[in-house]
């Protein structure tokens, strides 16, 4: 087996990790804000020492499931040498399928053990939250084949990570956590939707009917705009209804980036998909800036 740690780190697609890390950061910022403001008994004494373990567990699941997704995309002929975008070491023939699966399941096993450790100090609800995330992520290659990929990403990277982080820190399930998951879930879903739209022709040829493929290119462009602008609208509404503090509106500083991305999406045609070859990467950067400023606004508000 290739024991080069850099090789295996790259195999997990670490540049995608902010998609799972930032929802944890956002939730921690909100719990800190609620603690300082005395919002809810659950947030009066958070178990902050568990936060580093949450980050590690979330990244482990993300890394392992990235490798599982790449394995099935390779196995099913979705990813090959002529595919657009990232090509995994499997596609390049740099590693055997057996070694790939061994490492992937090892990482997922580590994440599961860590999740059970967190459940000991928070409660049994974390087991079904993590279990749903693990099962949904493992079978992501099937969900995306039947147009449910966008929804699944919203649930995993929005609802489950936010609710799970809130639960570990407070030992309580919360409707507020559900509200908090909406903007970050929408923006994160836009990353994958940009990817699906770029690969719309290739995926249909491979028998994969993503959301973008089902609605067609014209409506896929509209859906991307809805996901991006919906994230901003969700924050504004949460501020209006006093769920989030007014400094959360700092996130609007990233709106020009979101608008630029949407304009880029609307430049493409079936004959020319080149303008969005790297739009998934640009949207990932937007998600990082969006969630980062939203977290910062909430955190600063707690100090005022």
ChimeraX attribute file (.defattr): number of C-alpha atoms within 10 A of each C-alpha:
attribute: neighborCount
match mode: 1-to-1
recipient: residues
	/A:1	10
	/A:2	11
	/A:3	7
	/A:4	8
	/A:5	9
	/A:6	8
	/A:7	12
	/A:8	17
	/A:9	11
	/A:10	13
	/A:11	21
	/A:12	24
	/A:13	17
	/A:14	14
	/A:15	11
	/A:16	17
	/A:17	17
	/A:18	18
	/A:19	25
	/A:20	21
	/A:21	20
	/A:22	24
	/A:23	30
	/A:24	26
	/A:25	21
	/A:26	25
	/A:27	23
	/A:28	22
	/A:29	21
	/A:30	27
	/A:31	28
	/A:32	23
	/A:33	22
	/A:34	20
	/A:35	18
	/A:36	16
	/A:37	15
	/A:38	12
	/A:39	13
	/A:40	10
	/A:41	12
	/A:42	19
	/A:43	22
	/A:44	16
	/A:45	12
	/A:46	20
	/A:47	14
	/A:48	14
	/A:49	9
	/A:50	16
	/A:51	18
	/A:52	9
	/A:53	17
	/A:54	22
	/A:55	16
	/A:56	16
	/A:57	24
	/A:58	23
	/A:59	23
	/A:60	23
	/A:61	26
	/A:62	27
	/A:63	24
	/A:64	27
	/A:65	25
	/A:66	21
	/A:67	26
	/A:68	24
	/A:69	17
	/A:70	24
	/A:71	22
	/A:72	17
	/A:73	18
	/A:74	19
	/A:75	14
	/A:76	14
	/A:77	14
	/A:78	18
	/A:79	23
	/A:80	16
	/A:81	12
	/A:82	9
	/A:83	14
	/A:84	13
	/A:85	13
	/A:86	10
	/A:87	16
	/A:88	22
	/A:89	19
	/A:90	20
	/A:91	20
	/A:92	10
	/A:93	10
	/A:94	11
	/A:95	14
	/A:96	12
	/A:97	14
	/A:98	10
	/A:99	11
	/A:100	21
	/A:101	15
	/A:102	11
	/A:103	18
	/A:104	23
	/A:105	16
	/A:106	14
	/A:107	21
	/A:108	23
	/A:109	15
	/A:110	15
	/A:111	25
	/A:112	20
	/A:113	12
	/A:114	17
	/A:115	23
	/A:116	17
	/A:117	14
	/A:118	22
	/A:119	18
	/A:120	12
	/A:121	13
	/A:122	19
	/A:123	15
	/A:124	13
	/A:125	16
	/A:126	23
	/A:127	17
	/A:128	12
	/A:129	18
	/A:130	23
	/A:131	14
	/A:132	15
	/A:133	23
	/A:134	20
	/A:135	11
	/A:136	18
	/A:137	23
	/A:138	20
	/A:139	14
	/A:140	20
	/A:141	21
	/A:142	17
	/A:143	19
	/A:144	19
	/A:145	18
	/A:146	15
	/A:147	18
	/A:148	16
	/A:149	24
	/A:150	22
	/A:151	15
	/A:152	20
	/A:153	26
	/A:154	22
	/A:155	21
	/A:156	23
	/A:157	27
	/A:158	28
	/A:159	23
	/A:160	24
	/A:161	26
	/A:162	30
	/A:163	25
	/A:164	28
	/A:165	26
	/A:166	25
	/A:167	23
	/A:168	26
	/A:169	25
	/A:170	21
	/A:171	21
	/A:172	16
	/A:173	17
	/A:174	16
	/A:175	9
	/A:176	15
	/A:177	22
	/A:178	15
	/A:179	19
	/A:180	24
	/A:181	25
	/A:182	22
	/A:183	28
	/A:184	31
	/A:185	28
	/A:186	27
	/A:187	31
	/A:188	31
	/A:189	28
	/A:190	28
	/A:191	26
	/A:192	21
	/A:193	26
	/A:194	28
	/A:195	20
	/A:196	23
	/A:197	28
	/A:198	27
	/A:199	21
	/A:200	23
	/A:201	18
	/A:202	18
	/A:203	21
	/A:204	16
	/A:205	11
	/A:206	13
	/A:207	13
	/A:208	22
	/A:209	22
	/A:210	24
	/A:211	23
	/A:212	28
	/A:213	22
	/A:214	15
	/A:215	15
	/A:216	15
	/A:217	19
	/A:218	14
	/A:219	14
	/A:220	22
	/A:221	22
	/A:222	14
	/A:223	19
	/A:224	25
	/A:225	20
	/A:226	17
	/A:227	21
	/A:228	26
	/A:229	18
	/A:230	18
	/A:231	23
	/A:232	22
	/A:233	15
	/A:234	18
	/A:235	25
	/A:236	19
	/A:237	12
	/A:238	20
	/A:239	16
	/A:240	12
	/A:241	10
	/A:242	10
	/A:243	13
	/A:244	24
	/A:245	20
	/A:246	16
	/A:247	18
	/A:248	22
	/A:249	18
	/A:250	17
	/A:251	21
	/A:252	17
	/A:253	13
	/A:254	17
	/A:255	17
	/A:256	11
	/A:257	17
	/A:258	24
	/A:259	14
	/A:260	11
	/A:261	21
	/A:262	22
	/A:263	13
	/A:264	14
	/A:265	22
	/A:266	17
	/A:267	13
	/A:268	18
	/A:269	12
	/A:270	12
	/A:271	6
	/A:272	10
	/A:273	16
	/A:274	13
	/A:275	14
	/A:276	21
	/A:277	16
	/A:278	13
	/A:279	23
	/A:280	21
	/A:281	17
	/A:282	18
	/A:283	25
	/A:284	23
	/A:285	18
	/A:286	23
	/A:287	29
	/A:288	20
	/A:289	18
	/A:290	26
	/A:291	26
	/A:292	17
	/A:293	21
	/A:294	27
	/A:295	26
	/A:296	20
	/A:297	22
	/A:298	26
	/A:299	23
	/A:300	14
	/A:301	19
	/A:302	19
	/A:303	10
	/A:304	7
